[in-house]
Amino acid sequence: MEAVHDHLRTGCRDCHAALRKIEEHPAVRDRQDVRRPPQSLDPSDRREIEALLNQPKRIPAVLVVDSGAEGRLLGFRGAGPASRHLLYRAGNYDIDLSIDYVDQMQSASIIGQSMPQGADLDTVADGEVQLLKDSRVSSATRMNEFGEFILDGVKPDVYDLRLKLKDEEVEIIGLTISVE
């Protein structure tokens, strides 16, 4: 293909005339970009579809390590939770979470860090972190320049955690916060 472009740059009149005929053919001239909504749609429908097409890529996170499961697997009974460590992997990101329980508040703090593997820290810097309950934002914060964040005062329940990064979103589904 590069050879064709090089030849056209030489100014060959015959090839430019042939190219014009091809470009003027109705099948070529009237074709639409299939990645965009058709022009015939109502403008409000077009905007809605374009917004959907421009959404960031969502990456589901997979649990790799759960320190809370280790004791249960060995049959130990603890005196109550103090801290739980979770490591998730989502695409090229590792998400490290520490859930620290505050007994007197009957709540927890989620201390986390999104670590890009083979990418710059600018992909996570200032990213938004949302804790969702039933698809509604329950708590939110922003990551610092190292991808670190803290969510305090999280009540016991099952949540989804969404990390909005530079060009994509990481989702941790079914994050259980328990003080038992």
C-alpha positions, 0 to 999 in steps of 0.5 A, spaced: 500 500 500 505 504 501 508 503 494 501 506 491 501 512 496 509 513 493 507 513 486 501 517 487 505 522 490 509 523 484 503 526 480 501 521 475 495 524 472 493 517 469 493 514 476 490 520 480 484 520 474 483 513 476 483 514 483 478 520 482 473 515 479 473 510 484 472 516 490 466 518 486 463 511 485 456 511 489 458 505 493 465 509 495 462 516 496 456 514 500 459 509 504 458 510 512 463 509 517 460 503 521 463 505 527 459 512 528 451 512 528 448 514 521 447 521 519 439 519 518 438 519 525 435 524 530 440 528 533 439 527 540 439 519 538 446 520 535 449 524 541 446 518 545 449 513 541 456 517 540 456 517 548 455 510 548 461 509 543 466 513 547 465 510 554 472 507 556 473 500 556 471 496 562 476 491 565 473 486 570 478 485 576 479 477 578 481 476 585 488 473 586 489 473 593 485 474 599 488 474 606 481 472 609 480 466 606 487 463 608 485 462 616 478 459 614 482 454 609 486 452 615 480 452 620 483 457 624 478 462 628 480 469 629 478 473 635 475 478 630 477 481 624 482 487 624 485 487 617 484 483 610 488 484 604 486 483 597 490 483 591 486 483 584 488 483 577 485 487 571 488 487 565 495 490 566 493 493 573 494 490 580 489 493 585 492 492 592 486 493 597 487 493 605 480 493 609 482 495 616 476 494 621 474 500 626 470 496 631 467 502 635 465 505 629 462 498 626 465 500 619 472 499 615 477 503 611 479 501 604 486 503 603 488 501 596 493 502 590 492 501 583 499 499 580 500 499 572 504 493 570 508 496 564 505 502 564 506 509 566 503 512 573 500 517 569 495 512 567 492 512 574 494 519 577 488 523 579 483 517 577 476 517 580 475 511 585 467 510 586 464 505 591 457 503 589 451 500 592 446 497 587 449 501 582 449 508 586 455 511 588 456 510 596 463 513 597 468 516 592 475 519 592 481 520 587 487 517 587 494 520 588 500 521 583 502 513 585 495 510 584 493 510 592 486 512 595 483 511 602 475 510 603 473 511 610 467 510 614 465 504 609 459 500 613 458 493 612 455 490 606 457 488 599 459 493 594 462 494 587 469 498 586 470 502 580 477 505 578 476 510 573 483 510 570 486 515 564 483 511 558 479 505 562 475 503 568 477 497 572 471 494 576 471 489 582 464 486 583 462 483 590 467 486 595 464 484 601 465 489 607 464 485 614 465 487 621 464 480 624 
